[in-house]
């Protein structure tokens, strides 16, 4: 159940992060637009402030002129000021001709003693932006040391700091703008987009937690149902084991071979049923409970022989042959849980009988390889296509087959086998080709 909480938390976090990224993107767009507006406004107001100084300069020129005609500043510049536009552009870092001409005019006016009036520029700038942004205009000298400032920005930090605007071409004076971009303006401008995003985020989070709650409730209900079913299945084992024990006693005491054969047939079916019940319990508890093994010294070849006899009786109507190849050295000792290893071997041999045509040959080999017990069950049955081989150990999985090759089963035998072998510290694998049979092999430590 914890993984559902983790998935929900990850999903909610991802949505919050995406929402934050989207909001930051909107704010960055807003900030860019504001900085462009602030810069453009400063350039325009700087030109207007220059025009005011130019009028003063023209008036001064008129007062000192002996000619009785109107004197324009441009005429004075042409007549009295050498306009080296190319040199000005180089000094200003390759600006446009218009910008270089404007700065040359600044030089001319400044030479006449009329430098930039910061108070006038501040008044013009503040009236234009209408107090929407706290700002500060700062004048710097040739060494980029502040000489004067104006504006209503408090503190030394700011959201936006402009580049240095040169005043003239000689680098004696420059201007810089510092401004804050209030979040309130962004919120007012994007109020509907932010509101709709917040509503969308809230709906998604509510939906996620609703589904999480529903999953938790259903998970708890399924867990209770599973425990009830598991308890019922477990309770079936005891009477069945008692019946098996009783029939074993009857088999020993019965002298009639026909009756004895019938009893053995019934015992085989009962043992198969007990094994199926055990498989269901193992698969159901696999994810929550560790398998407890009761290891004792076992005689695996003898177990294989007994299984052969039982399955020969159980599948007497299907022509087949089971061969057991015991390659264990004499006095070899193997310690394992006898009941579970017998279930694994039964599942592998019985699967070979189920998923094959008549006259199937099943070879069981038992040997020691590199200090490990290796058991192989090989058949010449239907085989398994490569694309299905990784899934055959999954719970309740059955290889898709046509009606003619559809065997009976529940898809739990191999899951149980893998669980048991891994609990013994071993490994089980399959090698198969469709139409050529299968080879199931497992290895476990000897002790």
Secondary structure, 3 states (H helix, E strand, C coil): CHHHHHHHHHHHHHHHHHHHHHHHHHHHHHHHHHHHHHHHHHHHHHHHHHHHHHHHHHHHHHHHCCCCCCCCHHHHHHHHCCCCHHHHHHHCCCCCHHHHHHHHHHHHHHHCCCCCCHHHHHHHHHHHHCCCCCEEEEEECCCCCEEEEEECCCCCCCCEECCCEECCCCCCCEEEEEECCCHHHHHHHCHHHHHHHHHHHHHHHHHHHHHHHHHHHHHHHHHHHHHHHHHHHHHHHHHHHHHHHHHHHHHHHCCCHHHHHHHHHHHHHHHHHHHHHHHHHHHHHCCCCCCCCCCEECCHHHHHHHHHHHHHHHCCCCCEEEEEEECCCCCCCCEECHHHHHHHHHHHHHHHHHCCCCCEEEEEEEEEECCEEEEEEEECCCCCCHHHHCCCCCCCCCCCCCHHHCCCCCCCHHHHHHHHHHHCCCEEEEEEECCCEEEEEEEEECC
